[in-house]
Amino acid sequence: MTQRFSRITFPGGSGDALAARLDLPAEPPRAFAVFAHCFTCGKDSHAAARISRALAERGIGVLRFDFTGLGESGGDFADTTFSCDVSDLTLAADHLAAAHGAPSLLVGHSLGGAAVLAAAQAIPSVRAVVTIGAPSQPGHVVDLLGGAAERIEQDGEADVTLGIRTFRMRRQFIDDLAAQPQEDRIRGLGRALMVLHAPRDSTVGIDNARQIFDTARHPKSFVALDGADH
């Protein structure tokens, strides 16, 4: 199926312009979705691009965007928190609703999965949520920081190298992660939930999927991504 796409911007939670891409099916969409990318990734990551295009092939328009301070979006990543990401996500849904159609589906990869779980109740149009390799608690990210987490706690900020990129991170980021009532959000989600996770995920262990699934109420389902990585 031939697809269409458009590049757009909208204001994020901090007031900075966020860069986004809207993937559309050839025919009028039968539904809309918002995709939230993984920690320090972006809207053009392999997961974001492939999943968004696959959904578009099935008639679903998908808005994927760069969170504040990442990719082509404005703002300083050092000033952001998980709560900022959740705010960006709700504003993305608002923009999509105003310009095209209200999203009925939220999809999030890794920390983006934690973000869609946190944002769902603030987006009344959402009927279903999908997480992919998501941590059960946003604070799981701190484990990925290694010794930098201690430096951030002691000095208030530090440079953190993740993959091949270096980011400045501040204590407010870690403090905000610790303050998230994620278990209550999952228990009170009130939407259909699909949890996808690779059993051999070495970045976010499979036990996170079990905790999300066990905490959520029905309707819910789990799909093991056998042979996949994070």
C-alpha positions as CSV (number, residue, x, y, z in Angstrom):
1,M,0.0,0.0,0.0
2,T,1.4,3.4,-1.0
3,Q,1.8,5.7,2.0
4,R,2.0,9.4,2.6
5,F,3.8,11.4,5.2
6,S,4.2,15.0,6.3
7,R,6.6,16.7,8.6
8,I,5.1,19.0,11.2
9,T,6.0,20.9,14.4
10,F,4.0,21.7,17.5
11,P,4.8,23.3,20.9
12,G,5.9,20.9,23.6
13,G,5.5,21.0,27.3
14,S,8.4,23.5,27.7
15,G,7.1,25.7,24.9
16,D,9.8,24.6,22.5
17,A,8.9,23.5,19.0
18,L,8.8,19.7,18.7
19,A,9.6,18.0,15.3
20,A,7.3,15.3,14.2
21,R,6.4,13.1,11.3
22,L,2.9,11.9,10.5
23,D,2.8,8.6,8.6
24,L,-0.5,8.2,6.7
25,P,-2.1,5.3,4.8
26,A,-3.0,5.9,1.1
27,E,-6.7,5.9,2.0
28,P,-8.3,8.0,4.8
29,P,-7.1,6.6,8.1
30,R,-9.5,4.4,10.1
31,A,-7.8,5.5,13.3
32,F,-4.8,7.5,14.6
33,A,-2.0,6.7,17.0
34,V,0.9,8.4,18.7
35,F,4.3,6.7,19.0
36,A,6.7,7.5,21.8
37,H,10.4,6.7,21.2
38,C,12.9,5.1,23.5
39,F,15.2,7.0,26.0
40,T,17.6,9.4,24.1
41,C,16.4,7.9,20.8
42,G,14.2,9.8,18.3
43,K,11.3,9.6,15.9
44,D,13.5,8.2,13.2
45,S,14.9,5.3,15.2
46,H,14.5,1.9,13.5
47,A,11.7,0.9,15.9
48,A,9.8,4.1,15.5
49,A,10.0,4.1,11.8
50,R,9.3,0.5,11.1
51,I,6.3,0.2,13.5
52,S,4.8,3.5,12.3
53,R,5.0,2.5,8.7
54,A,3.6,-1.0,9.4
55,L,0.6,0.6,11.2
56,A,0.1,3.0,8.3
57,E,0.0,0.0,5.9
58,R,-2.9,-1.3,8.0
59,G,-4.8,2.0,7.8
60,I,-3.7,3.8,10.9
61,G,-2.2,7.2,10.8
62,V,0.8,7.5,13.2
63,L,2.3,10.7,14.7
64,R,5.9,10.1,15.9
65,F,7.9,13.0,17.3
66,D,11.2,13.9,19.0
67,F,10.9,14.6,22.7
68,T,12.1,18.0,23.9
69,G,15.9,18.4,23.5
70,L,16.3,15.3,21.2
71,G,16.5,14.8,17.5
72,E,15.2,17.8,15.5
73,S,13.2,19.2,18.4
74,G,14.0,22.4,20.3
75,G,15.0,22.7,23.9
76,D,17.8,21.5,26.1
77,F,17.8,17.8,27.1
78,A,19.5,18.7,30.4
79,D,16.4,20.7,31.4
80,T,14.0,17.8,30.8
81,T,12.5,15.2,33.0
82,F,10.2,12.1,32.5
83,S,7.3,14.4,33.5
84,C,8.3,16.7,30.6
85,D,8.1,13.7,28.2
86,V,4.6,12.9,29.5
87,S,3.6,16.5,28.9
88,D,5.1,16.4,25.4
89,L,3.1,13.2,24.7
90,T,-0.2,14.7,25.8
91,L,0.4,17.8,23.7
92,A,1.2,15.6,20.7
93,A,-2.2,13.9,21.1
94,D,-3.8,17.3,21.4
95,H,-2.2,18.5,18.2
96,L,-3.1,15.3,16.3
97,A,-6.7,15.6,17.5
98,A,-7.0,19.3,16.4
99,A,-5.3,18.8,13.0
100,H,-6.3,15.4,11.9
101,G,-8.1,13.1,14.4
102,A,-7.9,12.2,18.1
103,P,-5.6,9.2,18.7
104,S,-7.2,6.0,19.9
105,L,-3.9,4.2,20.3
106,L,-0.7,5.0,22.1
107,V,2.5,3.0,21.4
108,G,5.7,3.4,23.3
109,H,9.2,1.8,23.1
110,S,11.3,1.3,26.2
111,L,11.0,4.5,28.3
112,G,8.5,5.7,25.8
113,G,6.4,2.7,26.9
114,A,6.5,4.0,30.4
115,A,5.5,7.4,29.1
116,V,2.4,6.2,27.3
117,L,1.3,4.3,30.4
118,A,1.7,7.6,32.3
119,A,-0.1,9.7,29.8
120,A,-3.0,7.5,28.8
121,Q,-5.4,8.7,31.4
122,A,-4.9,12.3,30.3
123,I,-5.9,11.5,26.8
124,P,-9.7,10.6,26.8
125,S,-9.8,9.4,23.2
126,V,-7.2,6.6,23.8
127,R,-8.8,3.1,23.8
128,A,-5.6,1.0,23.8
129,V,-2.0,1.2,24.9
130,V,0.9,-0.9,23.6
131,T,4.3,-1.1,25.3
132,I,7.4,-2.5,23.7
133,G,10.4,-3.5,25.9
134,A,9.1,-1.0,28.6
135,P,10.4,-0.8,32.2
136,S,7.8,-1.3,34.8
137,Q,9.1,1.8,36.6
138,P,10.6,4.8,34.9
139,G,13.4,4.8,37.5
140,H,14.9,1.8,35.7
141,V,16.7,4.3,33.5
142,V,19.0,5.2,36.5
143,D,20.5,1.7,36.2
144,L,21.7,2.5,32.7
145,L,23.6,5.6,33.9
146,G,26.3,3.5,35.8
147,G,28.7,5.6,37.9
148,A,27.3,8.8,36.4
149,A,24.2,8.5,38.6
150,E,26.3,9.0,41.7
151,R,28.1,12.0,40.1
152,I,24.7,13.5,39.3
153,E,23.6,13.0,42.9
154,Q,26.8,14.5,44.3
155,D,27.4,17.4,41.9
156,G,23.8,18.1,40.7
157,E,24.7,17.3,37.1
158,A,27.1,15.3,35.0
159,D,27.8,14.3,31.4
160,V,26.5,10.8,30.6
161,T,27.6,8.8,27.6
162,L,24.9,6.5,26.2
163,G,25.9,4.6,23.1
164,I,28.0,7.0,21.0
165,R,26.4,10.2,22.3
166,T,27.0,12.3,25.4
167,F,24.2,14.0,27.3
168,R,24.2,16.5,30.2
169,M,21.8,15.3,32.9
170,R,20.8,16.9,36.1
171,R,19.5,15.8,39.5
172,Q,16.0,16.9,38.7
173,F,15.8,14.2,36.1
174,I,16.6,11.4,38.7
175,D,14.4,13.0,41.4
176,D,11.5,13.2,39.0
177,L,11.9,9.5,38.0
178,A,11.7,8.5,41.6
179,A,8.5,10.4,42.2
180,Q,6.4,8.7,39.4
181,P,3.3,6.8,40.7
182,Q,3.7,4.3,37.9
183,E,2.1,1.3,39.6
184,D,-1.1,3.2,40.4
185,R,-1.2,4.4,36.8
186,I,-0.9,0.9,35.4
187,R,-3.5,-0.4,37.8
188,G,-5.9,2.4,36.9
189,L,-5.1,2.5,33.2
190,G,-8.7,1.7,32.1
191,R,-7.7,0.9,28.6
192,A,-6.9,-2.3,26.7
193,L,-3.2,-3.1,27.1
194,M,-0.8,-5.1,25.0
195,V,2.7,-5.8,26.5
196,L,5.4,-6.8,24.0
197,H,8.8,-7.8,25.3
198,A,11.8,-9.9,24.1
199,P,12.5,-12.7,26.6
200,R,16.3,-12.1,26.2
201,D,16.2,-8.3,26.4
202,S,19.4,-7.4,28.3
203,T,18.6,-3.7,28.6
204,V,15.1,-4.0,30.2
205,G,14.7,-7.5,31.6
206,I,11.6,-9.5,30.9
207,D,10.6,-9.3,34.6
208,N,9.5,-5.7,33.8
209,A,6.9,-7.1,31.4
210,R,5.6,-9.5,34.0
211,Q,5.3,-6.7,36.6
212,I,3.4,-4.4,34.1
213,F,1.1,-7.3,33.0
214,D,0.4,-8.5,36.6
215,T,-0.4,-5.0,37.8
216,A,-2.7,-4.1,34.9
217,R,-6.4,-5.1,34.9
218,H,-8.1,-6.8,32.0
219,P,-8.4,-6.5,29.0
220,K,-4.7,-7.2,28.6
221,S,-2.4,-9.4,26.6
222,F,1.3,-10.3,26.4
223,V,3.3,-11.1,23.3
224,A,6.8,-12.5,23.6
225,L,9.2,-11.1,20.9
226,D,11.2,-14.3,20.6
227,G,14.6,-13.8,19.0
228,A,14.4,-10.0,19.3
229,D,16.6,-7.6,21.3
230,H,15.7,-4.4,23.0
